[in-house]
Structure formats: C-alpha cells, structure tokens
Amino acid sequence: MTVKSAPLRLARRAARRHFTDTSRRRGLLVAFEGPDGSGKTTQRKLFKTWLKSEGYDVVTTKWNSSDLIKPIIKSRKAVRALSPEEFSLLHGADFRHRVEQVILPALWDGKLVIADRFLFTGLARDVARGLDLDWVLKLYEPLLWPDLVFYFAVSPITSGKRVAATRTPNFYEAGQDVTDVDDPVASFQRFIGRVIREYDSLALNFNFITVDAEQSIGNQHRQIRELFLAGQQRPWSTWNVDAVAEWLALAGARR
C-alpha cells in the first residue's frame, strides 16, 4: 500500500510529538545481538526478570517468530530450497511484520521491548552468505533503530564449542548452503567465523554496547543492568521518525 505525502507529513509530526513528550514514560527498544552460543538469550531472560521487578511493562520479540511468515520459512528450510537472496527476503519480511504488529504498537504504548535478535542478525548472516550490505539494508527500510544494542561478543571457537555441546547445528545454522562442507559441525565453525566478522564490523559502525560474553553469567548481567540504567536516558532518535510515520499512516489508511 502506498502512503500519500500529506498523511505521511502529519504522521511524522505525530511521531515526533508522541515520542518526545516528557510527561509520559517513553517506549524503549533494547536489542540483544550476538552469534549462536554467545549466551544472549540467557541474558535476555535475566534482564526481563529484573526489568519486571523494577516495574517496567516488558514485551519480548524473537527472531523469525512472525505467525504470518515463520511457517513459510520453516517449510522452505525443511526442503533446503532457500537461496541466500530468498533467505534474506523472507527473514526481512518476518522482521517487518513483527515491527508493525508487535514492536511499534508496544513502543507507542510506552512499553519496553526486548528484541532477542534484531535486524543486525539479518545483516550479519546475509553478508556472511555473500550478499551486499547495502542491498540487505534496503530490505529493512524504513529503518527502526533500537535505543540500546547489547552485542554479546565471543570467539568463533567459543561459539562452536558451546553449540556443539548442546546440539548439532542445522543445515542453515551451519551455513552449509554456502560453505559446501558436508559435516555440519565443521561447516558451522567456518561459517560462524564469517558471521562474527560481520558482527564486529556492525558493532563499530553502529555503536553497539559490546559485552564480553566469555565472562561469567553474573558479571554480564550486572554489567547490562548498569549500562541500561545509564543508557535509558538517551533522547528518542529522530532517525526513527520515518519508520513510525509510515506505520501510523498505513494504520490510518486501513481504517
């Protein structure tokens, strides 16, 4: 659906007014990013429990969890029919559906959204599969930027050991679609090195808060709490005005 310019201008004003209103608690978006085996999901769960004890209204969203798109991805993965481009497009569609149906409505209502993986997962994995970063970024436009991004950094060796200790990586998790390595564990070790290189680059370019995920769970959790308390006072990013405005305008057009 195309949004006309006049409703979009009004929606931009409404977005700025709503998210800069200091009389109400502003919605916050906190993303947890990192390679498989980094322990970010454990930290996300601990963080959510602590936030709720502090009185925050918390909503969680996970990667590849859209009720609309996830079944399509699952069926295509089952027959190993996804090219890198289709893999990227479908995960981008899943992300957009969750932004419109879960993330933006919660932020508008002043809730705190924790994203267990965000668009940076798509960027890291897709570029590791050989796709162009600018091409992938365009799939996620208009871009929605988190208030805080915690990046749980581990070495490829640590990632591989932690994953291998709990499961055998599946075909796409192991990157077997692009490594041409038959053994899933060996393929994962090769692929995750590419993914981590892309994550490290994104962390520098987009100012992630890097957490040393090789340290103890308790130390990481305490660090995250401290960093969150310091970072939650950041002003709303006007970079997000286009994403919010498009959502508002489209919602109005559907009525």
C-alpha positions in Angstrom: 0.0 0.0 0.0 1.4 3.4 -1.0 1.2 6.2 1.6 0.3 9.7 0.2 2.6 12.6 1.1 0.1 14.6 3.1 -0.8 11.8 5.6 2.9 11.0 5.9 3.8 14.5 6.8 1.1 14.5 9.5 2.3 11.2 10.8 5.8 12.4 11.1 4.6 15.3 13.3 2.6 13.0 15.4 5.5 10.6 15.8 7.9 13.4 16.9 5.3 14.8 19.3 4.5 11.4 20.9 8.0 10.2 21.5 9.4 13.5 22.7 6.6 14.1 25.2 8.3 14.2 28.6 5.0 13.9 30.5 4.8 10.1 29.8 7.1 7.2 30.0 8.6 6.7 26.5 8.7 3.3 25.0 12.2 1.8 24.8 13.6 -0.7 22.4 16.6 -2.8 23.6 18.2 -5.3 21.2 20.3 -8.3 22.2 22.6 -9.4 19.4 25.3 -12.0 19.1 26.3 -15.2 17.3 24.9 -18.6 18.3 26.4 -19.8 21.5 27.0 -16.2 22.8 24.6 -16.6 25.7 22.5 -13.6 24.8 19.2 -15.5 25.3 20.1 -16.3 28.8 21.0 -12.7 29.4 17.8 -11.5 27.8 15.7 -13.7 30.2 17.6 -12.5 33.2 17.2 -8.9 32.0 13.5 -9.3 31.5 13.0 -10.7 35.0 14.9 -7.8 36.5 13.0 -5.2 34.5 9.6 -6.6 35.6 10.8 -6.5 39.2 11.6 -2.8 38.6 8.1 -2.1 37.3 8.6 -2.0 33.6 6.0 -3.2 31.2 8.0 -5.6 29.1 7.3 -7.1 25.7 9.7 -9.7 24.1 10.1 -10.4 20.4 12.3 -13.1 18.9 13.9 -13.5 15.5 11.9 -15.4 12.9 8.7 -15.6 15.0 6.1 -13.9 12.9 2.9 -16.0 12.8 2.5 -15.0 9.2 6.0 -15.6 7.8 7.6 -18.2 10.1 5.6 -21.1 8.6 6.8 -20.2 5.1 10.5 -20.0 6.2 10.1 -23.3 8.1 8.7 -25.2 5.1 11.4 -23.8 2.7 14.2 -24.7 5.2 12.8 -28.2 5.5 13.4 -28.9 1.8 16.6 -26.9 1.7 15.2 -24.7 -1.0 16.4 -21.3 0.1 18.9 -19.3 -1.9 20.8 -16.6 0.0 18.6 -14.0 -1.6 15.3 -15.8 -0.6 16.7 -16.5 2.9 17.3 -12.7 3.3 14.0 -11.6 1.8 11.9 -13.9 3.9 13.6 -13.0 7.2 13.3 -9.4 6.2 9.5 -9.9 5.7 9.2 -11.7 9.1 11.0 -8.8 10.7 8.8 -6.1 9.1 5.6 -8.0 10.1 6.8 -8.1 13.7 7.8 -4.4 13.6 4.3 -3.4 12.5 2.3 -5.9 14.6 4.3 -6.1 17.8 7.2 -3.7 18.2 5.8 -0.3 17.2 2.4 -0.8 18.9 4.2 -1.7 22.2 6.6 1.3 21.9 3.7 3.6 21.1 2.0 2.4 24.4 5.1 3.2 26.4 6.3 -0.4 26.9 9.9 -1.6 26.9 10.5 -4.0 24.0 13.4 -6.5 24.3 14.4 -7.9 20.9 16.2 -11.3 21.0 18.0 -10.6 17.8 17.1 -7.6 15.6 17.8 -6.5 12.0 21.6 -6.8 12.7 21.2 -10.6 12.7 19.9 -10.4 9.2 22.8 -8.1 8.1 25.5 -10.3 9.6 24.2 -13.6 8.3 23.2 -12.3 4.9 26.6 -10.6 4.2 28.3 -13.7 5.5 26.4 -15.5 2.8 27.9 -13.2 0.2 25.1 -10.6 -0.2 25.8 -6.9 -0.5 25.3 -5.0 2.7 23.6 -2.0 1.1 21.2 -4.4 -0.7 20.3 -6.1 2.6 19.9 -2.8 4.4 17.3 -1.6 1.8 15.2 -4.6 2.7 14.7 -3.2 6.2 13.8 0.4 5.2 12.4 2.5 6.7 14.9 1.6 9.4 14.0 1.3 13.0 16.9 1.7 15.4 17.0 0.4 18.9 17.7 2.7 21.8 20.3 0.3 23.0 22.0 -2.7 21.3 23.9 -5.1 23.5 26.3 -7.2 21.5 27.5 -10.4 23.2 30.9 -11.0 21.7 32.6 -14.4 21.7 35.3 -16.0 19.6 34.4 -18.4 16.8 36.0 -21.2 18.8 33.8 -20.5 21.9 30.7 -20.2 19.8 31.5 -23.6 18.1 32.2 -25.3 21.4 29.0 -24.1 23.1 26.8 -25.0 20.2 28.4 -28.4 19.7 27.9 -29.2 23.5 24.1 -28.9 23.2 23.1 -29.8 19.6 24.2 -30.5 16.1 23.8 -27.3 14.0 21.0 -27.5 11.4 21.7 -27.0 7.7 21.2 -23.2 7.5 22.6 -22.5 11.0 25.8 -24.3 9.9 25.9 -22.3 6.7 26.0 -25.5 4.7 24.1 -23.8 1.9 27.2 -21.6 1.2 30.2 -23.5 2.6 29.8 -26.7 0.7 31.1 -28.6 3.8 29.2 -31.9 4.4 29.9 -32.1 8.1 27.6 -29.6 10.0 29.9 -29.0 12.9 32.9 -28.2 10.6 30.7 -26.1 8.4 29.4 -24.2 11.4 32.9 -23.4 12.6 33.8 -22.0 9.2 30.5 -20.0 8.8 30.4 -18.6 12.3 33.8 -17.0 11.7 32.3 -15.1 8.8 29.2 -14.1 10.8 31.3 -12.8 13.8 33.5 -10.7 11.4 30.4 -9.0 10.1 29.0 -8.5 13.7 32.3 -7.0 14.8 32.1 -4.6 11.8 28.5 -3.7 12.6 29.3 -3.1 16.3 31.9 -0.5 15.3 29.7 1.2 12.6 26.5 1.4 14.7 28.0 1.9 18.2 26.8 -1.3 19.8 27.4 -1.8 23.5 29.8 -4.7 23.4 29.6 -7.2 26.3 32.4 -9.7 26.8 30.3 -12.9 26.7 33.3 -15.0 27.7 33.0 -13.8 31.3 30.6 -15.2 33.9 26.8 -15.0 33.5 26.6 -13.0 36.8 29.2 -10.4 35.7 27.5 -10.0 32.4 24.1 -9.4 34.0 25.4 -6.8 36.4 27.1 -5.0 33.6 23.9 -5.0 31.5 21.9 -3.6 34.3 24.4 -0.8 34.9 24.6 0.1 31.2 20.9 0.1 30.8 20.3 2.5 33.7 22.9 4.8 32.2 21.6 4.5 28.6 17.9 4.7 29.1 18.1 8.4 29.4 19.2 8.9 25.8 16.7 11.0 23.8 14.5 9.5 21.2 16.3 9.0 18.0 14.8 11.1 15.2 16.2 8.5 12.8 13.1 6.5 13.7 10.6 9.1 12.5 10.1 7.6 9.1 9.5 4.1 10.4 7.0 5.3 12.9 5.3 7.7 10.5 4.9 5.0 7.8 3.3 2.7 10.4 0.9 5.4 11.6 0.0 6.4 8.1 -0.7 2.9 7.0 -2.7 2.2 10.1 -4.8 5.2 9.3 -5.2 4.2 5.7 -6.6 0.8 6.7 -9.3 2.3 8.8 
